[in-house]
Amino acid sequence: MGWKETAEPVLTRMPTVERPEGHVPFKRKLAWTAGILVMYFFLTNITIFGLATDGAGGDFYGRFRSILAGSQGSILQLGIGPIVTASIVLQLLGGADLLGLDTDDPRDQVLYQGLQKLLVVVMICLTGLPMVFAGNYLPIDPQLTAQLGIGEGGMRTLLFAQIFVGGVLILLMDEVISKWGVGSGIGLFIIAGVSQQLVAGLFAIPALGTGVTGFFPAWYGIITGSVQLDPFIQSLLFDPGNILALFTTVLIFAVVVYTESVRVEIPLSHARVKGARGRFPVKLIYASVLPMILVRALQANIQFLGQILNNYVSLPAIVGVYSQGQPVSGLFYYLAPIQSRQDWMWFSGAFTVAAEPWQIVLRVLVDLTFMIIGGAIFAVFWVETTGMGPESTAQQIQNSGMQIPGFRKNPQVIEKVMERYIPQVTVIGGALVGLLAVLANMLGTLGGVSGTGLLLTVSITYKLYEEIAEEQLMEMHPMMRQMFGDD
């Protein structure tokens, strides 16, 4: 008896969202998407019951928060972190062909989806338990604990139960969007979180209790003279003027939109409908920027491991030296990604860095290497596991009744044509996205959004716009929906 037969009773009973029977009208998809988005914002504002209200503790995710779409101290404390980590494990297992699952087989599809959900539950536990019981990331309210009479252990268990429920809810919300809405839930939650930070970076007023000065209020202070520019250039570029952050934000928007439009278009014609022609676009960022979530999540998990080890054992200096919960030297320091200008600018002033210049250069080179190579590798995994590879694409074109003019109507022939473009473009696009993410982090963006988070938001929004346009087109022309099997 193989592992599939053993695990099937468990995997087939995992909670799931029913697929719609037939076509879902576009307006209903928008309604489901809007409803889940409102629910997401609502849950991010529900504070964990029993959490200390004095602001003590630290964010376990830190600067990774913007790409993991959660909210510190809320029921969605974990965000999409467990889902992303489970995807990394599945992609590695699938890439090594250790699962033995055929995603074209309906039975294996159910097992794959059940395995993914089971892994997400495991990751919720592996991430949530250290967050609650190790260190001081989620400090409990001693007065409430005494009133309830459940002791520290009981209160921490109650905290974990709440973030566990939040982790399961965000998994089901993602599934609702994927089956009943527009786009993907993971992408939608990233857009929502990053958009909040960008709006705060533009308009936040300290008097409202945000603790952040937005771009426009800061410049109002500069113009009226209530903010002293000393020295002028540093204040103009960095704080409070943030000209460099504004420039980086606009540049990322422009570069991503431009690269999304760079593509190789392979001509297609319909085998039975005379005059019906089309093009299959192989974009420069063919695998999208979503594999960057996997790369950054892998880096985040490495840093989490370092924090947990530092809490329980005395690490050798060569492995990592920590100050205020962050690595300042050793292996974990060099593996920590560059998250802002403060991490690498060593000139005197507001951004003084304690490390030596050669240490900072080495850390930047390690981050660049990790992101460029990791981006290329995860892009290849993403393409192969999501049905975007040459073989799967050729079969999809064949099933739609289309063919490449001048070539025989044969999936093997179409696959050979696709192999000229897809593998090379996938690697180049993945490496390019990794490079852009590091550069954006180094220069800084409005609202303290990470470069990777901004990159993801722009690209996901662009693809969401394309998907909405496609949905509207098929809604107006039902024959196209039948042709592409979406009925």
N, C-alpha and C positions, 0 to 999 in steps of 0.2 A: 504494500500500500504506500503510495507516494504522499508527499506533503499536501498536495491538492485535495486528495480524498480525506485526509485527516482534518484539514482546516476548513473544508467546505461547509460543515454545519455552522461554524462560527461566522465565517466571512459572508455567507448568504443571509445571515440574520442581523447584520449591521444596519442601524437606522439609515433610511434613505428617503430622498424626495422623489415622488413618482414623476415619471416623464409624461409630458402632455400627449394626449392621443390626437394625432393630426397636427395641423398647422396652428400656431398661436398668433392671433392678429397682432400687428405692430403696436397698436395703442395699448393692448393688454400687456405686451412685453414692457413698454415704457412704464405702465402703472406698477408692475411688479418690481421693476428696477428702482423706481422712485420710492416705493414703499420700503424696500430693503435698505435703501440709503438713509431714509429717515430713521429706521430702526437702528442702524449702525450708529448714527449720531446720538440717538437716545441712550444706547447702551454705553457709549464712551463717556457719558456724563453721569452714570450711576456709580457712585463711589462704593468701594468694597466695604461691607458692614464689618465693623470691628477694627478698622484701620486707624492708626493714630492720626490725629488731625493737626499735629504741631509741625508738619512738614519735614519731619526727620526721615532718615533713610535715603537711599539713592535709587535711580532708575537702572534696573538690571540691564536694559537694552541700550541705555545711553544714546549716543548719536545714531544708532541703528534704528531708532524709534520711527523715523519718517518713512522708512521702507518696509517696516513690519506692521504698520497700520493698526497700532493699538493705542491705548491711553494709560499713562502711569497712574496707578491707584484706582482704576475703574474695573468693572467686571470684565472688560476686554483687555485686561493687563497683558495677555500673551499675544494679542493681535493675530496675524497670519503666520507667526513664527513656527508653530508646530506643523502647519500645513506645508510650508516651504521646506522644512527639515525633512519631513516624510517624503516629499517629492525628490529631494536629493538622494535619499537612501534608495528609493524605488528606481531612479534613473541609473544609479550605480549598479544595482542588482540586475536591472534590465540590460544595461550596456555590457555587463559581463555574462549575459545569457544564463543567469542562475535561477531565474524564476520558472522558465519552461512554460510560459503562458503565451498563447496565440491570441492577440487582441482582435483578430477577425472572427474568432469563435465566440458566440454569444455567452456560452457558459464561462469561458475564460475571462470575458469582459466583466462579468459579475464578480468573479473571484478577484480580479485586479482591483476593481473599485472597492470591494470589501477589504482587501489587504491594505489599500491606501488609507481607508478610514481607521482601520485598526492601528496602523502605524501613527496616524495623527493622534489618536487617544494615548498611545504610548509616549509620544513626544510631549503631549500636554503634561503628562506626569513627570517625565524626565526634566522638563523645563520648569514646571510650576513648583515641584517639591523643593529644589534648592533655593528658588526665589522666596519661598515662604519660610522654610525651616533653617536655611543657612544665611549667615550674615545678617544685615539689617536693611534689606531691600524693602520689606513690607512690615514695618514695626506695628505691633498690636497696641490697642488702646488699653492701658492698665486699669483705668477706672471702670470701663465697660466690662472688662474681663472679671473684675472683682464683683460687679453687680450681678453678672450672669452666673458666677460661681462655677465656671467650667475649667478654670486653670489655663495656664499659658498654652499647653499642648492642645487643649480643646479649642481654644480660640484660633490657633494657627491652623488646625484642621478645618475649622469653619471658613477661614480665609481661602484655603486651598480649594474647598468645595465650590466656592463662588467663582474663582477664576477657572476651575475645571468646567463648570457650566458655561462660562463665557467662551472658552475654547471650543466646546462642542457647538454652541450657537453660531459662532462665526463660520464653522465648517459647513453647517446646514444652510446658512445664509448664502455662502459661496455657491452651494449646489443649486439653490433656488434661482440665483441669477443665471447660472450656466444653462439651466433647463427651461426656465420660464421667462428670463429677462434678456437684456442686450449686453453683450460682452461677457466678461468674467467678474465674479465677485472680488477676487484678489485684486485685479486691476482697479475696480471701482473703489475699493477701500483705500488703496494707495493714493488715488486721485483725491479722495475726500480728505485724508489726513494731511497731505502735502498742500492742498489748496488752503486749508485752514492756516497753516504756517505762513504761506505766501501772503495771505490777506493781512495777517498779524504783522508781517514784516513790512508791509506798506502803510498800514493805518493805525497800528496799536499805539495807545496813549497810556503812559504810566499811571496817570491819575485814575484810570479805570481799574487799576489793580492787576494789570497784566505783567508788570515788571519789565516790559519791553518797550523800547521807543521805536516806532515805525519810521519808514523812510520819509514820508511827507511831514509828520510831526517834528522829526529831527531837523529837516531843512527849514521848517517854519521857525524853529528856535535859532538856527544859524542866521537866518535873514533878519529876524527881529533883535538879534544880539544877546538873547538870553543864554545861548550856548557859546562858550569861549573856545575858539579854535587855537589850541596850543599843544603841539605845533600845528600850523595850518594844513600842511600837505597831508600829514597823517590823519587828522580829523576829517579832511575832505575825502580821502580815499577810503578810510576804514570806518571810523566811528567818531561822530554820529552820522557823517555824510553818506557813507556806504555807496559811493559812486562805483567802486570796483565790484561790489556785490550786485548792484543793478546791472552793470555791464555784463557780468558773468551770466546772470539770469536770462537777459535778453539774448546773449550769444548762444546759450544752450537751446533756447526755443528755436532760434534761426537755424542752427546746425542740424538739429534733429528733424525739423520739418524739411530741410533741404535733402538730407540723406534718405529720408523716407520716400522722396520723389525720384531718387537715383535708382534706376532699375534696368534690367535687360528684359525686353518684351519678346516672348516667343510667339509667333503668329499661329493661330488655330483656325480651323474651318470645320463646319459640321458635315458629317459624312452623308446625312440624308436630307438636310435642309439646304437647298442651293442658295448661296448668297449669305448664309449665316456665318459670320466670321467673328473672331475675338482674339484676344491676346492673353497669354499667361505671363504675369509679371514676376520676375525674380529680382526682388529688391536687394539693395546693398545691405540693409539690415534685415536679412531674410528670416532669421530666427527671432526677430523682435528683440526688445531689450529685457524681456522677462527672465532669460537666463541669468541676468545680472543679479536678480533677487537671490538666486541659488548661490552665486559666488559670494555675495555679501553675507548671506546667512551662514555659509561655511566659515567665513572669517569671524562672524559674531559668535558662533559656537566654539571656535578656538579660544576667543577671549573669555567666554563664559567658563570654559574649563580652567583657564588660568586664574580667574577670580575665585572659583570654588577651591582649587588647590591651595591658593594663597590663604584662604580662610581657615584651612584645616592643617596644613603642614608648612614647615619652614622651607621655602624654595631656595635652592642654590642661586647665587648671584648671576650665574651664567644662564639660568633658566628664566628668572624674572625677579625684579625688585619693584615693589608696589608702593605707591604713595597716594593716600586718599582713594584707594580702590582702583587706581589706574597704574599700568606698568610704566616705569620711567627708565628702565634699562633691562638688558638681558633678552633672551629669545622672544618672550611674549611681547616685548616692546617693539622689536623689529617686525613681528607679525601683525602688530596693530595697524589698521588702515589709517591713512591720513584723512582726517575728518574735517579739518578747517585750517585757516591760515595760521592759527595759533600753534598748530602742531609742527610747523616747519620754518616759520620766519624767526631767525635768530638775531635780528638787529635789535639794538636797545630801544626800549619804549614799551608800548602796551602789549607787545607780543613776544616778549623775551622768552626764549626756550632754554631750559636748564641743560639740555643735552649738548654735546659737542657737535660742530658742523658736520664732521664726517659720519657721526651716528645718524644725524637727520638725513643726510644724503643716502646712506645705506637703507634707512627705513623707507624713503621715497622710492628707491629702486626696487626694493622687495615688494612694495605695494603695487607698483607699475607691473612688475613681472607677474605677480599673483593675478591681477585683474585682467591683463592682456591674454595670458595663457589660459587662465581659468575661464575667461569669457569665451574664448575659441572652443575649448573643450566642452563646456556646458551648452554652447550653441549647437554643437554637433549632436550631443545627447538629446537636446530639445527637439531638433529636427527629426531625428530617428524615432523618438518615442511619441511624437504628436502627429505622425502621418504626413510629414512634410518632405520626406526624403525622396530621392529620384524614383524609387520603385513604387512607393505609395502614390506619388503625384502622377506618375504615368498611368497607374490603374484608375485613378479618379478621372483623368482626362478621357481614358478609354470608355469608362462607364457612362460619361456624360454624352457620348456620341461624337466627340470632337476628335480631330487628328491634326497633325502638323503637315501643312501643304508640302508636297514633294517627297513625302516619306510614306512607307506602307502603314496601313492601319493595324498596328501591332504594338502591344504594350512594351515589349522588349526593345523595339526600335525607339519608341518615345522615351523610354528609360535611358537609353544611351545618349540621346540628345540632352536630357535633363542632367546627366552626369557631367556634361561639359561645363555646367554653370553652378548648380546648387552646392556641391561640396566646397568649391573654392570661395564662393560668395559667403557661405555660412561662416567659414573660418575668418575671412577678412572682416565681415560685419561684426562678429563676436569680439574680435580683438580691438576693432575701432571703438565699439561701445565701452569696452573696459578702459581704454585710454581716455575717452571723453569723461567718464565717471571720475577718474582720478584727478584730472585737470580741474573739473568743476569743484571737487572737494577742496583742492588746494587753494583756489581763488576765493571760495566762499560765495554764498548766494543770499538773496533776501530772506528774512525770517529764520535764518539758521537752518534752512532745509539742506539736507545732504545733497551733494552733486548727483549721486545715484538716484535719490528720491525724485529730484527734479527731472532727470533724464527719463525715468520711468513714467512720470506723470505726463510729460509732453508726448512721449511716444504712445502711451496707452490712450490718451485723449484723441490723438490723431487717428489711431486705429478704430476707436469707438465711433468717431465721426464717419469713417469709411463704412463701418458695419451698419450704422444707422441709415446712411445713404443707400446701401445695398438692400436693406430691409424695406425701405420706402419704395425702391424700384420694383422689387418683387411683389409688393403689395399692390402696386398699380398694374403690374403685368403678371397675372397668375400663371400664364403659360411658361414664363421663365422659371417660376418656382417648381413646376412639374418637371421641366427639363433638367434642373439640378437636384431633383429628388428631395425637395424640402417641403413636400406636401403630406 
